[in-house]
Amino acid sequence: MELLITTLAVGLFGGAGSVLRHLASFWSGALPWGILLVNSIASFVVGIAISSGANQIAWVVGLAGGLSTFSTFAAQSFVYLKNEQRFRAIANFVLNLAVPALSLLTAVIWL
C-alpha cells in the first residue's frame, strides 16, 4: 500500500512540475530564462527535501524531476552553437549548471 501511495504522489507531483516547466518555457529572451528558473527551483526543492527529511521520493523524483530539464537546456545550447551563437551557448550551459547548483547549496545551508 505504501508503494502505491508513493507512486501516486510521484505521479501527481511530477505532473505538476511538468506543467509548471511547460509554462515557464515561454519566458525567453537573450537566453531561455524560464528553463534556467525551473532548473534552479527544482534544485532548491531537492536541497530542501534532503535537508528536511521530508518524503524525498515525491519531492525529488516527482516535483523536481518533472520541473527540471537537462535535455532542454542541452538542446537549446546546441542550437545556439549550430547557429554560431557561441556566447549564448556557453552562457546558457554555464548558467544552467552553476545557478541550480548554487540553489541547492543555498537550500541546504538555509535549513
N, C-alpha and C positions, 0 to 999 in steps of 0.2 A: 504494500500500500504506500509506503514511503517513497519508493521508486516512482510510482505513478504520480504522486503529488509533486515530486521534484521535477519530473519530466513535463508535467503541465505548467509548472512555474517557469521552467526554462523556455517553453514554447510561448507563453504569454509575454514574458519579459523580452524575449528575442524578437517577437513580432513588434512590440512597442519600439524597441531600439531600431529595428529596420525601417519602420515608418518615419521615425524621427530623422534617421540618416537620409532617407529619401527627400524629406522636406528641406533639410539643411543643404543638400547637394545643389539646390537652386541658388544659393548665395555664392556668387563667384565674381571675381574682378580680375585684378592682375594675377591672382592665384585663386585656386578653388578653396576659399576661406571656410565654407561650410564643412568640407571634408576634414580640414585641419581642426575645426572646432569639435566635431563629433569624435574624432580620434583622441583629442585631448580630454574631452569629457569622459569618454569610455575608460581611459587610463586613470583618471581621477576616481571614477567609480570602483575600479579594481583596487586602487590604493585604499579606499575607504573600506571595501569589503574585507580585504586581507588584514587590515588593521583592527577592525571591529569584531571580527569573528562571526559576522552575520552569515546567513545562508549563502555561502560563497558560490555555489553552483548556479543558482538562479540569477544572481547579480553579475557574476563574472562571465559565465558561459551564455546566459540569456541576454541580459540587457547590454553589457559591454560588448559581447560578441555580435549582437545584432546591430549595435550602434557603430562600432568601429569597422574600418575597411582598409586593409593593407593593399589589396589588389587595385582598388580605385585610385589611390594616390600613386601607386607604382605605374599604372596605365596612364594617368594624367602626366606624370613626369616623362614617360616615354614619348607621348605625343608632343610635348614641348621639345624634346630632343629631336624628334623626327622633323619638326617644323623649324629647326635651327634656333630655338629659343633657349639657349643653354643656361642663361642666368635664371630664367623661370624654372627650368627643370631642376637645377641644383638647389635653388631656394625652396621649391616645393618638397624635394626629397629631404633636405636637411631639416626644415621646419617640421615635417611630419614624423621625423624620428626624435628630434630634440624636445619639442614642446610637449608631446604626450608623455615622454619620459619624465620631464620636469613636473608635469601634472600629477603623475603617480607619486613621485617623491614628495611633492607638496602635501598630498593627501596623507601619506604615511607619516610625515613629520608632524602635520597638523593634529592628527589623532594621537 
